[in-house]
Amino acid sequence: MLKKMMAGAALAGLMAGPLAAQTTDLTIVSWGGAYSNSQNKAYHEPYAAQNAAVKIINDESSSQAVAKLRAMNEAGNITWDVVDVEGPDSQRLCDEGLAMRIDFDDWLAPAPDGATATADFGEALINECFIPQIVFSTTFGYRTDVAAWGGKTPTSVCDVFDLATFPGKRSLERGPKKNLEWALLCDGVAKADLYDVLSTPEGVQRALAKLDTIKPETIWWTAGAETPQRLADGEVVIGSTYNGRLFAVIEEQKQPVAMLWDYQVFDFDGWIIPTGVPEAKMPVIKDYIRFATDTQRLADQAKYISYGPARASSAPLVSTHAELGIEMAQHMPTDPANRGNILVNNIEWWADNQDEVEAVFQAWLAR
Amino acid sequence: MAEITAQAITTQAITAQPPAGPLRAADGAPLKLSLARAQRRGKLRAFALVAPLLLFVALTFIAPIGEMLFRSVENQIVPDNMPRTVAALADWTSETAPLPSDAAFAAVVADFGEMIEARNHTRVGQRLNYEASGFSSLFRKMGREIPRIAGDPRAGLIEADKAWGQTDTWVTLKRFSGNYTPAYFLSAVDLTRTADGAIVQKPENERIYVYLFARTMWISLLITVATLLLGYPIAYLLATLPLRTSNVLMILVLLPFWTSLLVRTSAWIVLLQQQGVINDVLVWLGLVANEARLQMIFNQTGTMIAMTHILLPFMILPLYSVMKTIPPYYVRAAKSLGATNWTAFWRVYFPQSTPGIGAGAILVFILSIGYYITPELVGGTSGVFISNRIAFHITNSLNWGLAAALATLLLALVMILYWLYDRLVGIDNVKLG
């Protein structure tokens, strides 16, 4: 009897052996929260349904992706397969040689009308390592029930700097990027001259002087969830954050908050593949990326979060929110009604000047 | 009886041995030697027992930290990737000629050829960009341009980017051509080098680290004083109340101690923010106008309140364990000899509790000087510490050299304080229990 059981167990072990060897783990790193959820629904679940042999492992470390990838690279032990990062971070990863260079037309599916991936993604392909997924924007939300405003609502980004008409606390990101640009725009610098002005020390000082006017009324954030929370609490009356977060506060939580789309700053978010992932895993990684970035999948993601798909061919397929049933197109940063005035981060300029400007900005903040 | 025998034997030994010869063991070897041998064996055995732990600590703690700290002076990336340029610039200075020789230009082109092959050029560009803005895009651009340079390297480079025709570019390259650099440490104390090599302070609007070090020390000191003032009476109560009551009180001290740091910090945000519980109560009581709610968090006050609360147990517990050992009859004796309550406390009880104060203060101060998460969450801009900048350079700017230099300075600062404390108070006077 005992012998039989042991033989059975051994047999089961033999059978499980090759089966277990066939499943591949795919570690996907992303931002967590509502964003990871949208990727789960639009990419991971349909992919898993088609590929039972691939086991997707979610890791929510994207905010520290650059530092962790560098550490992994130095240790020679890459444990991530696909990593979701913002455009500027992908530039640094590419510069540091930590992200793989991609042959886009080989890796990515063409558009349904046969256009190549390169043509379909267009200007979203900001460097050789970055596979774009979405366009998101950093923009302002404000409370609609502020008594002190006397019925007025902000219509321009410069209203953020107007403490006389719109008194109350502001919430701004704790860093120079975007804030300096907005400050200069509202100090009378033309959009075309922004980075020329910022390239001079006087330009940075001019932007900081403009920010000085609201500094006592400003609370600074580091995580995207902070501004929505403070707006909902009434702790601030106006603040910048990612448009998807504001969508959640306005449409899902029904808070008295509205969007101010003026001079929203466009950014891309997408995948990079770390340099040094095991060669054996490459087919699975390539297969997943091809699936997750095709026209339909990118359009599907917009059912769960209000970020615009990075492919031109996905835009017509954007439909309604999966749970709320509302039309999503009007909530996209790329909607014509919302993109009257936009800014696009000059990634190249920031890659050069971030360290120096950051030091000036932090010294300004600390005092 | 035993004493007497021992004495008798010693006396015998002394009288039996001639006074000049050394003491000998039974086998005839000098006693000192055989004693040392026996002790050495014991020492070896003891060492063998701690060796696994020692090895573990060395491998997992000391070596990685040492490796990290070493980055504060390391600069091998430049000489490793641009060896020809480094050699060609060896005897060039900006005084002899505004631009180096043709050989240096040729060396740059040759080095770039290899760096592009190895895809290292952007990495080297990033390193140099920490010292002078513009190198990042210059090196990235060269990745595209260098393969197109066919003829004269000098003309080709300057045509590709005019930065190669500027003295500053070459001065920076030459300055960071060595294997080691003091630049990170200079940055960490707000110093920089001018084009002619003199060490000067950074422009006023870029100075931040010295200020942050000073602020970290100052707020940590205030927190230490606050925990002492709040913790002393509690520890006294704990030590003097009957066991049943003091046990309940002890749980009240330990419960928050066991609660997650993040939970406690977030709780303070809920309490202290402008639309928070305390402000609501103050407005409801009419003490504060609704429009003028107090700003108690996201600034220095927030950091101080939250950290004082979080670090309080580290003051109370050492104080308590020392006070527990002070016999209550000393104070009673003082009073019976005519001392007032105050004199009895100040002259008799307090001096005996100082070892606990020392231990608590040094523990709280050193912990708070390196605190990171609470200042990050509740400190706003005026309440952040130097550790927050170190974390920023590790995770965001990726300037690990500067982060390592700042961390080394912080470590050195703690060591100096510890040494000073030892000199002033004496570390032997500290009791943790």
Interface residues (C-beta under 8 A of the other chain):
Chain A: S63 Q64 V66 A67 R70 R92 C94 D95 E96 G97 R101 A148 K169 R174 P201 Q205 I219 W220 T222 D233 G234 E235 E348 A351 D352 N353 Q354 D355 E356 E358 A359 V360 Q362 A363 W364 L365 A366 R367
Chain B: R119 N120 T122 R123 G125 Q126 N129 Y130 S133 G134 F135 S136 S137 R140 P203 N205 E206 R207 I208 Y211 L212 R215 Q273 Q274 Q275 E291 F298 E376 G380 T381 S382 V384 R389 I394 T395 N396 S397 L398 N399 W400
